Amino acid sequence: MPLLLSFAALAVYVRSPSAYKALKDFDILQLPSETMLKEFTCARLYAPGAAAWDSHIMEQAKEYMHLQQGNAQVIESEATTAPRPAPKQEGCLIFDEVRVIGKIMWNSKSQQMFGLAMSPADLGKLQDIFMSMDPVNKNQKASYVLQFLWRDLTSAKDVIGPYYTFEGTLGYKNIITCLYDTMRVFHKHHFIVNSIVCDGASSNLAVIKQLTGSRRSSFGVLHGEPDRHKICAHFRNWFCPDVDVFFIICPSHQMKNMINALWQSKQGRTKQFQKSLYSGGFGWTAIELMWERELARMSKNIAREVPRMQRSYVERDAWTKLNVPPAKIMQQEAVLAELMQYANPKGEPKPLNAEETLLTAEYLLACSQLFENGMLSHSIIKDGNSAILNNIKTGYRYFESWLDTLLG
């Protein structure tokens, strides 16, 4: 069968299985069976909750066992060279909340409905299901889905975990219950959880505080630790008491928050950045002036210093605040180099706003060490002397020093 026809058949089936069945019944074209297309798309529908996913995770455990056996053979054959570490089935549990606005919840792969976002009274007319959303009406009915994924820290294995549906917003008690059930079903099949990654939403922060003993107060420091910068962000694994589970705020979300916080320092916004009680302020004004210098270069047909910078990245509309690339570019080398060269021109007097520009560059440099050249570098960490870990420590020390300077 021609490859193009196979993709066309798949596209029709994903869009409408009933239309594909009718087209196949005409016997005009030799089309693949529905079973083959389902296998190709891995179209499996699991119900919400940990119990429904038990069989799936058991299958993944069998695959992981084969992975371990294959890796053991590779290690044995490479005994004379540097051996690679064996997969230990210890990993990180990632979860995120998705808000679904609409009339029904639909699995596009299996072509089945798995939930309703309407009451029975609202289903009185078919028009209600197919009615387009009214952009003027802000009171759209919504439901929430909480999805889990287990990622192995000693191999490239990922296991998609259970999802949970909710009618209203998720409180920290709901999340803790789902977290417990998910860790239980993973532990049943020997998938150990030693860390949890989530975003910094208020409900997630409440979960972290509840499980680490801080309750409703601020994050507590480690027991017996005089350093106020080393907070307690872990708890004992419920099913493996000898394993500590560490919470990690998603680095991508954290990076966006750091850049959005700097943007909030612009005139008329809510934040004010000041390195010490005796120094001047700094913030987004330096970024706006950098963009004006970029516009001046373009008007003179001079090569840009920050070619990937866009006006929307500086003005920061709602879309920009929610996306990673506009935040990443603000702490990359091109932006840092432009700010530092402007504040320290060769053979020329420094501009009046040199100190503000340098302080802004230092802030972005610390963000770069934490994220761009740290947690988001996609580099493998092989030991405790890794350059990635050193970058993270250096970036974190900047904020430690800043806090110590302000608090004394």
Secondary structure as a PSIPRED ss2 file (coil, helix, strand):
# PSIPRED VFORMAT (PSIPRED V4.0)

   1 M C   1.000  0.000  0.000
   2 P C   1.000  0.000  0.000
   3 L H   0.000  1.000  0.000
   4 L H   0.000  1.000  0.000
   5 L H   0.000  1.000  0.000
   6 S H   0.000  1.000  0.000
   7 F H   0.000  1.000  0.000
   8 A H   0.000  1.000  0.000
   9 A H   0.000  1.000  0.000
  10 L H   0.000  1.000  0.000
  11 A H   0.000  1.000  0.000
  12 V H   0.000  1.000  0.000
  13 Y H   0.000  1.000  0.000
  14 V H   0.000  1.000  0.000
  15 R H   0.000  1.000  0.000
  16 S C   1.000  0.000  0.000
  17 P H   0.000  1.000  0.000
  18 S H   0.000  1.000  0.000
  19 A H   0.000  1.000  0.000
  20 Y H   0.000  1.000  0.000
  21 K H   0.000  1.000  0.000
  22 A H   0.000  1.000  0.000
  23 L H   0.000  1.000  0.000
  24 K H   0.000  1.000  0.000
  25 D H   0.000  1.000  0.000
  26 F C   1.000  0.000  0.000
  27 D C   1.000  0.000  0.000
  28 I C   1.000  0.000  0.000
  29 L C   1.000  0.000  0.000
  30 Q C   1.000  0.000  0.000
  31 L C   1.000  0.000  0.000
  32 P C   1.000  0.000  0.000
  33 S C   1.000  0.000  0.000
  34 E H   0.000  1.000  0.000
  35 T H   0.000  1.000  0.000
  36 M H   0.000  1.000  0.000
  37 L H   0.000  1.000  0.000
  38 K H   0.000  1.000  0.000
  39 E H   0.000  1.000  0.000
  40 F H   0.000  1.000  0.000
  41 T H   0.000  1.000  0.000
  42 C C   1.000  0.000  0.000
  43 A C   1.000  0.000  0.000
  44 R C   1.000  0.000  0.000
  45 L C   1.000  0.000  0.000
  46 Y C   1.000  0.000  0.000
  47 A C   1.000  0.000  0.000
  48 P C   1.000  0.000  0.000
  49 G C   1.000  0.000  0.000
  50 A C   1.000  0.000  0.000
  51 A H   0.000  1.000  0.000
  52 A H   0.000  1.000  0.000
  53 W H   0.000  1.000  0.000
  54 D H   0.000  1.000  0.000
  55 S H   0.000  1.000  0.000
  56 H H   0.000  1.000  0.000
  57 I H   0.000  1.000  0.000
  58 M H   0.000  1.000  0.000
  59 E H   0.000  1.000  0.000
  60 Q H   0.000  1.000  0.000
  61 A H   0.000  1.000  0.000
  62 K H   0.000  1.000  0.000
  63 E H   0.000  1.000  0.000
  64 Y H   0.000  1.000  0.000
  65 M H   0.000  1.000  0.000
  66 H H   0.000  1.000  0.000
  67 L H   0.000  1.000  0.000
  68 Q H   0.000  1.000  0.000
  69 Q H   0.000  1.000  0.000
  70 G H   0.000  1.000  0.000
  71 N H   0.000  1.000  0.000
  72 A H   0.000  1.000  0.000
  73 Q H   0.000  1.000  0.000
  74 V H   0.000  1.000  0.000
  75 I H   0.000  1.000  0.000
  76 E H   0.000  1.000  0.000
  77 S H   0.000  1.000  0.000
  78 E C   1.000  0.000  0.000
  79 A C   1.000  0.000  0.000
  80 T C   1.000  0.000  0.000
  81 T C   1.000  0.000  0.000
  82 A C   1.000  0.000  0.000
  83 P C   1.000  0.000  0.000
  84 R C   1.000  0.000  0.000
  85 P C   1.000  0.000  0.000
  86 A C   1.000  0.000  0.000
  87 P C   1.000  0.000  0.000
  88 K C   1.000  0.000  0.000
  89 Q C   1.000  0.000  0.000
  90 E E   0.000  0.000  1.000
  91 G E   0.000  0.000  1.000
  92 C E   0.000  0.000  1.000
  93 L E   0.000  0.000  1.000
  94 I E   0.000  0.000  1.000
  95 F E   0.000  0.000  1.000
  96 D E   0.000  0.000  1.000
  97 E E   0.000  0.000  1.000
  98 V E   0.000  0.000  1.000
  99 R E   0.000  0.000  1.000
 100 V E   0.000  0.000  1.000
 101 I E   0.000  0.000  1.000
 102 G C   1.000  0.000  0.000
 103 K C   1.000  0.000  0.000
 104 I E   0.000  0.000  1.000
 105 M E   0.000  0.000  1.000
 106 W E   0.000  0.000  1.000
 107 N E   0.000  0.000  1.000
 108 S C   1.000  0.000  0.000
 109 K C   1.000  0.000  0.000
 110 S C   1.000  0.000  0.000
 111 Q C   1.000  0.000  0.000
 112 Q E   0.000  0.000  1.000
 113 M E   0.000  0.000  1.000
 114 F E   0.000  0.000  1.000
 115 G E   0.000  0.000  1.000
 116 L E   0.000  0.000  1.000
 117 A C   1.000  0.000  0.000
 118 M C   1.000  0.000  0.000
 119 S C   1.000  0.000  0.000
 120 P H   0.000  1.000  0.000
 121 A H   0.000  1.000  0.000
 122 D H   0.000  1.000  0.000
 123 L H   0.000  1.000  0.000
 124 G H   0.000  1.000  0.000
 125 K C   1.000  0.000  0.000
 126 L H   0.000  1.000  0.000
 127 Q H   0.000  1.000  0.000
 128 D H   0.000  1.000  0.000
 129 I H   0.000  1.000  0.000
 130 F H   0.000  1.000  0.000
 131 M C   1.000  0.000  0.000
 132 S C   1.000  0.000  0.000
 133 M C   1.000  0.000  0.000
 134 D C   1.000  0.000  0.000
 135 P C   1.000  0.000  0.000
 136 V C   1.000  0.000  0.000
 137 N C   1.000  0.000  0.000
 138 K C   1.000  0.000  0.000
 139 N C   1.000  0.000  0.000
 140 Q C   1.000  0.000  0.000
 141 K C   1.000  0.000  0.000
 142 A E   0.000  0.000  1.000
 143 S E   0.000  0.000  1.000
 144 Y E   0.000  0.000  1.000
 145 V E   0.000  0.000  1.000
 146 L E   0.000  0.000  1.000
 147 Q E   0.000  0.000  1.000
 148 F E   0.000  0.000  1.000
 149 L E   0.000  0.000  1.000
 150 W E   0.000  0.000  1.000
 151 R E   0.000  0.000  1.000
 152 D E   0.000  0.000  1.000
 153 L C   1.000  0.000  0.000
 154 T C   1.000  0.000  0.000
 155 S C   1.000  0.000  0.000
 156 A C   1.000  0.000  0.000
 157 K C   1.000  0.000  0.000
 158 D E   0.000  0.000  1.000
 159 V E   0.000  0.000  1.000
 160 I E   0.000  0.000  1.000
 161 G E   0.000  0.000  1.000
 162 P E   0.000  0.000  1.000
 163 Y E   0.000  0.000  1.000
 164 Y E   0.000  0.000  1.000
 165 T E   0.000  0.000  1.000
 166 F E   0.000  0.000  1.000
 167 E C   1.000  0.000  0.000
 168 G C   1.000  0.000  0.000
 169 T C   1.000  0.000  0.000
 170 L C   1.000  0.000  0.000
 171 G C   1.000  0.000  0.000
 172 Y H   0.000  1.000  0.000
 173 K H   0.000  1.000  0.000
 174 N H   0.000  1.000  0.000
 175 I H   0.000  1.000  0.000
 176 I H   0.000  1.000  0.000
 177 T H   0.000  1.000  0.000
 178 C H   0.000  1.000  0.000
 179 L H   0.000  1.000  0.000
 180 Y H   0.000  1.000  0.000
 181 D H   0.000  1.000  0.000
 182 T H   0.000  1.000  0.000
 183 M H   0.000  1.000  0.000
 184 R H   0.000  1.000  0.000
 185 V H   0.000  1.000  0.000
 186 F H   0.000  1.000  0.000
 187 H H   0.000  1.000  0.000
 188 K H   0.000  1.000  0.000
 189 H C   1.000  0.000  0.000
 190 H C   1.000  0.000  0.000
 191 F C   1.000  0.000  0.000
 192 I E   0.000  0.000  1.000
 193 V E   0.000  0.000  1.000
 194 N E   0.000  0.000  1.000
 195 S E   0.000  0.000  1.000
 196 I E   0.000  0.000  1.000
 197 V E   0.000  0.000  1.000
 198 C E   0.000  0.000  1.000
 199 D C   1.000  0.000  0.000
 200 G C   1.000  0.000  0.000
 201 A C   1.000  0.000  0.000
 202 S H   0.000  1.000  0.000
 203 S H   0.000  1.000  0.000
 204 N H   0.000  1.000  0.000
 205 L H   0.000  1.000  0.000
 206 A H   0.000  1.000  0.000
 207 V H   0.000  1.000  0.000
 208 I H   0.000  1.000  0.000
 209 K H   0.000  1.000  0.000
 210 Q H   0.000  1.000  0.000
 211 L H   0.000  1.000  0.000
 212 T H   0.000  1.000  0.000
 213 G C   1.000  0.000  0.000
 214 S C   1.000  0.000  0.000
 215 R C   1.000  0.000  0.000
 216 R C   1.000  0.000  0.000
 217 S C   1.000  0.000  0.000
 218 S C   1.000  0.000  0.000
 219 F C   1.000  0.000  0.000
 220 G C   1.000  0.000  0.000
 221 V E   0.000  0.000  1.000
 222 L C   1.000  0.000  0.000
 223 H C   1.000  0.000  0.000
 224 G C   1.000  0.000  0.000
 225 E C   1.000  0.000  0.000
 226 P C   1.000  0.000  0.000
 227 D C   1.000  0.000  0.000
 228 R C   1.000  0.000  0.000
 229 H C   1.000  0.000  0.000
 230 K C   1.000  0.000  0.000
 231 I E   0.000  0.000  1.000
 232 C C   1.000  0.000  0.000
 233 A C   1.000  0.000  0.000
 234 H E   0.000  0.000  1.000
 235 F E   0.000  0.000  1.000
 236 R E   0.000  0.000  1.000
 237 N C   1.000  0.000  0.000
 238 W C   1.000  0.000  0.000
 239 F C   1.000  0.000  0.000
 240 C C   1.000  0.000  0.000
 241 P C   1.000  0.000  0.000
 242 D C   1.000  0.000  0.000
 243 V C   1.000  0.000  0.000
 244 D E   0.000  0.000  1.000
 245 V E   0.000  0.000  1.000
 246 F E   0.000  0.000  1.000
 247 F E   0.000  0.000  1.000
 248 I E   0.000  0.000  1.000
 249 I E   0.000  0.000  1.000
 250 C C   1.000  0.000  0.000
 251 P H   0.000  1.000  0.000
 252 S H   0.000  1.000  0.000
 253 H H   0.000  1.000  0.000
 254 Q H   0.000  1.000  0.000
 255 M H   0.000  1.000  0.000
 256 K H   0.000  1.000  0.000
 257 N H   0.000  1.000  0.000
 258 M H   0.000  1.000  0.000
 259 I H   0.000  1.000  0.000
 260 N H   0.000  1.000  0.000
 261 A H   0.000  1.000  0.000
 262 L H   0.000  1.000  0.000
 263 W H   0.000  1.000  0.000
 264 Q C   1.000  0.000  0.000
 265 S C   1.000  0.000  0.000
 266 K C   1.000  0.000  0.000
 267 Q C   1.000  0.000  0.000
 268 G C   1.000  0.000  0.000
 269 R C   1.000  0.000  0.000
 270 T C   1.000  0.000  0.000
 271 K C   1.000  0.000  0.000
 272 Q C   1.000  0.000  0.000
 273 F E   0.000  0.000  1.000
 274 Q E   0.000  0.000  1.000
 275 K C   1.000  0.000  0.000
 276 S C   1.000  0.000  0.000
 277 L C   1.000  0.000  0.000
 278 Y C   1.000  0.000  0.000
 279 S C   1.000  0.000  0.000
 280 G C   1.000  0.000  0.000
 281 G E   0.000  0.000  1.000
 282 F E   0.000  0.000  1.000
 283 G C   1.000  0.000  0.000
 284 W C   1.000  0.000  0.000
 285 T H   0.000  1.000  0.000
 286 A H   0.000  1.000  0.000
 287 I H   0.000  1.000  0.000
 288 E H   0.000  1.000  0.000
 289 L H   0.000  1.000  0.000
 290 M H   0.000  1.000  0.000
 291 W H   0.000  1.000  0.000
 292 E H   0.000  1.000  0.000
 293 R H   0.000  1.000  0.000
 294 E H   0.000  1.000  0.000
 295 L H   0.000  1.000  0.000
 296 A H   0.000  1.000  0.000
 297 R H   0.000  1.000  0.000
 298 M H   0.000  1.000  0.000
 299 S H   0.000  1.000  0.000
 300 K C   1.000  0.000  0.000
 301 N C   1.000  0.000  0.000
 302 I C   1.000  0.000  0.000
 303 A C   1.000  0.000  0.000
 304 R C   1.000  0.000  0.000
 305 E C   1.000  0.000  0.000
 306 V C   1.000  0.000  0.000
 307 P C   1.000  0.000  0.000
 308 R C   1.000  0.000  0.000
 309 M C   1.000  0.000  0.000
 310 Q C   1.000  0.000  0.000
 311 R H   0.000  1.000  0.000
 312 S H   0.000  1.000  0.000
 313 Y H   0.000  1.000  0.000
 314 V H   0.000  1.000  0.000
 315 E H   0.000  1.000  0.000
 316 R C   1.000  0.000  0.000
 317 D C   1.000  0.000  0.000
 318 A H   0.000  1.000  0.000
 319 W H   0.000  1.000  0.000
 320 T H   0.000  1.000  0.000
 321 K H   0.000  1.000  0.000
 322 L H   0.000  1.000  0.000
 323 N C   1.000  0.000  0.000
 324 V H   0.000  1.000  0.000
 325 P H   0.000  1.000  0.000
 326 P H   0.000  1.000  0.000
 327 A H   0.000  1.000  0.000
 328 K H   0.000  1.000  0.000
 329 I H   0.000  1.000  0.000
 330 M C   1.000  0.000  0.000
 331 Q C   1.000  0.000  0.000
 332 Q C   1.000  0.000  0.000
 333 E H   0.000  1.000  0.000
 334 A H   0.000  1.000  0.000
 335 V H   0.000  1.000  0.000
 336 L H   0.000  1.000  0.000
 337 A H   0.000  1.000  0.000
 338 E H   0.000  1.000  0.000
 339 L H   0.000  1.000  0.000
 340 M H   0.000  1.000  0.000
 341 Q H   0.000  1.000  0.000
 342 Y H   0.000  1.000  0.000
 343 A H   0.000  1.000  0.000
 344 N C   1.000  0.000  0.000
 345 P C   1.000  0.000  0.000
 346 K C   1.000  0.000  0.000
 347 G C   1.000  0.000  0.000
 348 E C   1.000  0.000  0.000
 349 P C   1.000  0.000  0.000
 350 K C   1.000  0.000  0.000
 351 P C   1.000  0.000  0.000
 352 L C   1.000  0.000  0.000
 353 N C   1.000  0.000  0.000
 354 A H   0.000  1.000  0.000
 355 E H   0.000  1.000  0.000
 356 E H   0.000  1.000  0.000
 357 T H   0.000  1.000  0.000
 358 L H   0.000  1.000  0.000
 359 L H   0.000  1.000  0.000
 360 T H   0.000  1.000  0.000
 361 A H   0.000  1.000  0.000
 362 E H   0.000  1.000  0.000
 363 Y H   0.000  1.000  0.000
 364 L H   0.000  1.000  0.000
 365 L H   0.000  1.000  0.000
 366 A H   0.000  1.000  0.000
 367 C H   0.000  1.000  0.000
 368 S H   0.000  1.000  0.000
 369 Q H   0.000  1.000  0.000
 370 L H   0.000  1.000  0.000
 371 F H   0.000  1.000  0.000
 372 E H   0.000  1.000  0.000
 373 N H   0.000  1.000  0.000
 374 G H   0.000  1.000  0.000
 375 M H   0.000  1.000  0.000
 376 L C   1.000  0.000  0.000
 377 S C   1.000  0.000  0.000
 378 H C   1.000  0.000  0.000
 379 S C   1.000  0.000  0.000
 380 I C   1.000  0.000  0.000
 381 I C   1.000  0.000  0.000
 382 K C   1.000  0.000  0.000
 383 D C   1.000  0.000  0.000
 384 G C   1.000  0.000  0.000
 385 N C   1.000  0.000  0.000
 386 S C   1.000  0.000  0.000
 387 A H   0.000  1.000  0.000
 388 I H   0.000  1.000  0.000
 389 L H   0.000  1.000  0.000
 390 N H   0.000  1.000  0.000
 391 N H   0.000  1.000  0.000
 392 I H   0.000  1.000  0.000
 393 K H   0.000  1.000  0.000
 394 T H   0.000  1.000  0.000
 395 G H   0.000  1.000  0.000
 396 Y H   0.000  1.000  0.000
 397 R H   0.000  1.000  0.000
 398 Y H   0.000  1.000  0.000
 399 F H   0.000  1.000  0.000
 400 E H   0.000  1.000  0.000
 401 S H   0.000  1.000  0.000
 402 W H   0.000  1.000  0.000
 403 L H   0.000  1.000  0.000
 404 D H   0.000  1.000  0.000
 405 T H   0.000  1.000  0.000
 406 L H   0.000  1.000  0.000
 407 L H   0.000  1.000  0.000
 408 G C   1.000  0.000  0.000
